[in-house]
Amino acid sequence: MSTYLALLFQEIWQWILAPPLHWAQSLSLEWQLELGGLLFAALFHRRIVEYSVISGQTAREWWAERRRLHEWYYYGSMNESEFLNRVDALRQDADHQERLAERLEEHGAQGFRGDILRGAAIRRQQQAERLREQARRLERLWKAIEKERSGPGNKIGMRKKVLGLTRDLVSGNRAEEALAELNRIAGWFDWEILAPAGMSPPERELLVHWLTRMARAESVKEAWEAYDRAHRLLEQNNAEWEWDLSAA
């Protein structure tokens, strides 16, 4: 570096850069952190805005997917009667909200009080429509669930699926996800199709009991314990499940 450039840099440091730096160093740590944050935001505000939008969108998509899966598992674990009762409850609540809205509208109050009651009536009507839309949406979801349950080749296909889920559960490969799916189908899957043909009726009933306990377990450890009981019954009957799904 030439002498001229060195002197120029020294002058810039002495008269431009050093005074604000010395002033910042004289402040408390709290003020230094706040000013540093403001400086960082000023220098990188474009990137901050860009990544805040991207991260916000990603978080919303993640949350929506979690809600969708939770709903699929929750309603998929119900039988038809339980589901219909849930939908009927939504529609009854909607009717109740609508009756309350009608009472508020019939009050006929004027002025400020009337505005409050009319606003409350509108909110009740909107809530009734949201509840009815929720009921219609759940009915569409139920149709998809029923399609899965009663599709062509369902018995053989579901046997393969349950064996695969049980394999994943026992091996620890995606155990939590496998248990969640087993929870969903536990109430309507025909567990007897997993029992070997030569099993006596009492042993077959006991095997189905432990397999159902496995599928309805609230934790992976509990599911493993139930599976161990079922597996002992299979060993006593010299029977093993074929984990190769191509042969299941």
MOUR-V544442 format. One record per residue. SS is DSSP state (alpha for helix, beta for strand, coil for the rest). PSI is psi in whole degrees, 0 to 359 (none if undefined). BURIAL is # if it has 16 or more other ideal C-beta (glycine too) atoms within 10 Angstrom, else .. Layout:
BEGIN
ss=SS psi=PSI burial=BURIAL
ss=SS psi=PSI burial=BURIAL
END
This chain:
BEGIN
ss=coil psi=134 burial=.
ss=coil psi=161 burial=.
ss=alpha psi=321 burial=.
ss=alpha psi=314 burial=.
ss=alpha psi=324 burial=.
ss=alpha psi=317 burial=.
ss=alpha psi=321 burial=.
ss=alpha psi=316 burial=.
ss=alpha psi=322 burial=.
ss=alpha psi=319 burial=.
ss=alpha psi=318 burial=.
ss=alpha psi=317 burial=.
ss=alpha psi=316 burial=.
ss=alpha psi=318 burial=.
ss=alpha psi=340 burial=.
ss=alpha psi=310 burial=.
ss=alpha psi=320 burial=.
ss=alpha psi=316 burial=.
ss=alpha psi=310 burial=.
ss=alpha psi=328 burial=.
ss=alpha psi=315 burial=.
ss=alpha psi=323 burial=.
ss=alpha psi=318 burial=.
ss=alpha psi=322 burial=.
ss=alpha psi=336 burial=.
ss=coil psi=348 burial=.
ss=coil psi=167 burial=.
ss=coil psi=163 burial=.
ss=alpha psi=322 burial=.
ss=alpha psi=314 burial=.
ss=alpha psi=322 burial=.
ss=alpha psi=318 burial=.
ss=alpha psi=318 burial=.
ss=alpha psi=316 burial=.
ss=alpha psi=323 burial=.
ss=alpha psi=320 burial=.
ss=alpha psi=319 burial=.
ss=alpha psi=319 burial=.
ss=alpha psi=319 burial=.
ss=alpha psi=317 burial=.
ss=alpha psi=322 burial=.
ss=alpha psi=322 burial=.
ss=alpha psi=325 burial=.
ss=coil psi=29 burial=.
ss=alpha psi=327 burial=.
ss=alpha psi=314 burial=.
ss=alpha psi=322 burial=.
ss=alpha psi=314 burial=.
ss=alpha psi=316 burial=.
ss=alpha psi=309 burial=.
ss=alpha psi=334 burial=.
ss=alpha psi=321 burial=.
ss=alpha psi=315 burial=.
ss=alpha psi=314 burial=.
ss=alpha psi=324 burial=.
ss=alpha psi=317 burial=.
ss=alpha psi=318 burial=.
ss=alpha psi=318 burial=.
ss=alpha psi=319 burial=.
ss=alpha psi=320 burial=.
ss=alpha psi=319 burial=.
ss=alpha psi=316 burial=.
ss=alpha psi=320 burial=.
ss=alpha psi=320 burial=.
ss=alpha psi=321 burial=.
ss=alpha psi=317 burial=.
ss=alpha psi=319 burial=.
ss=alpha psi=315 burial=.
ss=alpha psi=318 burial=.
ss=alpha psi=316 burial=.
ss=alpha psi=318 burial=.
ss=alpha psi=315 burial=#
ss=alpha psi=320 burial=.
ss=alpha psi=308 burial=.
ss=alpha psi=332 burial=#
ss=alpha psi=339 burial=#
ss=coil psi=352 burial=#
ss=coil psi=156 burial=#
ss=coil psi=175 burial=.
ss=alpha psi=320 burial=.
ss=alpha psi=316 burial=.
ss=alpha psi=319 burial=.
ss=alpha psi=315 burial=#
ss=alpha psi=323 burial=.
ss=alpha psi=321 burial=.
ss=alpha psi=317 burial=.
ss=alpha psi=320 burial=#
ss=alpha psi=322 burial=.
ss=alpha psi=320 burial=.
ss=alpha psi=316 burial=#
ss=alpha psi=325 burial=.
ss=alpha psi=321 burial=.
ss=alpha psi=321 burial=#
ss=alpha psi=317 burial=#
ss=alpha psi=321 burial=.
ss=alpha psi=315 burial=.
ss=alpha psi=322 burial=#
ss=alpha psi=321 burial=#
ss=alpha psi=320 burial=.
ss=alpha psi=321 burial=#
ss=alpha psi=319 burial=#
ss=alpha psi=320 burial=.
ss=alpha psi=320 burial=.
ss=alpha psi=321 burial=#
ss=alpha psi=326 burial=.
ss=alpha psi=349 burial=.
ss=coil psi=326 burial=.
ss=coil psi=23 burial=.
ss=coil psi=152 burial=.
ss=coil psi=168 burial=.
ss=alpha psi=213 burial=.
ss=alpha psi=318 burial=.
ss=alpha psi=319 burial=.
ss=alpha psi=321 burial=.
ss=alpha psi=319 burial=.
ss=alpha psi=315 burial=.
ss=alpha psi=321 burial=#
ss=alpha psi=321 burial=.
ss=alpha psi=320 burial=.
ss=alpha psi=322 burial=.
ss=alpha psi=319 burial=#
ss=alpha psi=318 burial=.
ss=alpha psi=321 burial=.
ss=alpha psi=319 burial=#
ss=alpha psi=319 burial=#
ss=alpha psi=320 burial=.
ss=alpha psi=321 burial=#
ss=alpha psi=318 burial=#
ss=alpha psi=324 burial=.
ss=alpha psi=320 burial=.
ss=alpha psi=320 burial=#
ss=alpha psi=321 burial=#
ss=alpha psi=323 burial=.
ss=alpha psi=318 burial=.
ss=alpha psi=317 burial=#
ss=alpha psi=320 burial=.
ss=alpha psi=320 burial=.
ss=alpha psi=326 burial=#
ss=alpha psi=322 burial=.
ss=alpha psi=320 burial=.
ss=alpha psi=319 burial=#
ss=alpha psi=323 burial=#
ss=alpha psi=320 burial=.
ss=alpha psi=321 burial=.
ss=alpha psi=316 burial=#
ss=alpha psi=324 burial=.
ss=alpha psi=320 burial=.
ss=alpha psi=320 burial=#
ss=alpha psi=324 burial=.
ss=alpha psi=20 burial=.
ss=coil psi=165 burial=.
ss=coil psi=136 burial=.
ss=coil psi=25 burial=.
ss=alpha psi=319 burial=.
ss=alpha psi=311 burial=.
ss=alpha psi=317 burial=.
ss=alpha psi=318 burial=.
ss=alpha psi=327 burial=#
ss=alpha psi=315 burial=#
ss=alpha psi=317 burial=.
ss=alpha psi=315 burial=#
ss=alpha psi=320 burial=#
ss=alpha psi=320 burial=#
ss=alpha psi=318 burial=.
ss=alpha psi=319 burial=#
ss=alpha psi=321 burial=#
ss=alpha psi=314 burial=#
ss=alpha psi=321 burial=#
ss=alpha psi=312 burial=#
ss=alpha psi=321 burial=#
ss=alpha psi=347 burial=.
ss=coil psi=1 burial=.
ss=coil psi=110 burial=.
ss=coil psi=42 burial=.
ss=alpha psi=317 burial=#
ss=alpha psi=315 burial=.
ss=alpha psi=320 burial=.
ss=alpha psi=318 burial=#
ss=alpha psi=321 burial=#
ss=alpha psi=319 burial=#
ss=alpha psi=322 burial=#
ss=alpha psi=321 burial=#
ss=alpha psi=320 burial=#
ss=alpha psi=320 burial=#
ss=alpha psi=358 burial=#
ss=coil psi=323 burial=#
ss=coil psi=340 burial=.
ss=coil psi=352 burial=.
ss=coil psi=141 burial=#
ss=coil psi=93 burial=.
ss=alpha psi=342 burial=#
ss=alpha psi=338 burial=.
ss=alpha psi=351 burial=.
ss=alpha psi=352 burial=#
ss=coil psi=135 burial=#
ss=coil psi=150 burial=.
ss=coil psi=328 burial=.
ss=coil psi=3 burial=.
ss=coil psi=142 burial=#
ss=coil psi=155 burial=.
ss=alpha psi=316 burial=.
ss=alpha psi=319 burial=.
ss=alpha psi=322 burial=#
ss=alpha psi=316 burial=#
ss=alpha psi=320 burial=.
ss=alpha psi=321 burial=#
ss=alpha psi=314 burial=#
ss=alpha psi=321 burial=#
ss=alpha psi=312 burial=.
ss=alpha psi=328 burial=#
ss=alpha psi=321 burial=#
ss=alpha psi=320 burial=#
ss=alpha psi=319 burial=#
ss=alpha psi=313 burial=#
ss=alpha psi=333 burial=#
ss=alpha psi=2 burial=#
ss=coil psi=150 burial=#
ss=coil psi=348 burial=.
ss=coil psi=158 burial=.
ss=alpha psi=320 burial=.
ss=alpha psi=315 burial=.
ss=alpha psi=320 burial=.
ss=alpha psi=320 burial=#
ss=alpha psi=318 burial=#
ss=alpha psi=317 burial=.
ss=alpha psi=320 burial=#
ss=alpha psi=320 burial=#
ss=alpha psi=320 burial=.
ss=alpha psi=318 burial=.
ss=alpha psi=321 burial=#
ss=alpha psi=327 burial=#
ss=alpha psi=321 burial=.
ss=alpha psi=320 burial=#
ss=alpha psi=318 burial=#
ss=alpha psi=323 burial=.
ss=alpha psi=334 burial=.
ss=coil psi=15 burial=#
ss=coil psi=40 burial=.
ss=coil psi=141 burial=.
ss=coil psi=148 burial=.
ss=coil psi=144 burial=#
ss=coil psi=111 burial=.
ss=coil psi=344 burial=.
ss=coil psi=106 burial=.
ss=coil psi=339 burial=.
ss=coil psi=339 burial=.
ss=coil psi=1 burial=.
ss=coil psi=none burial=#
END
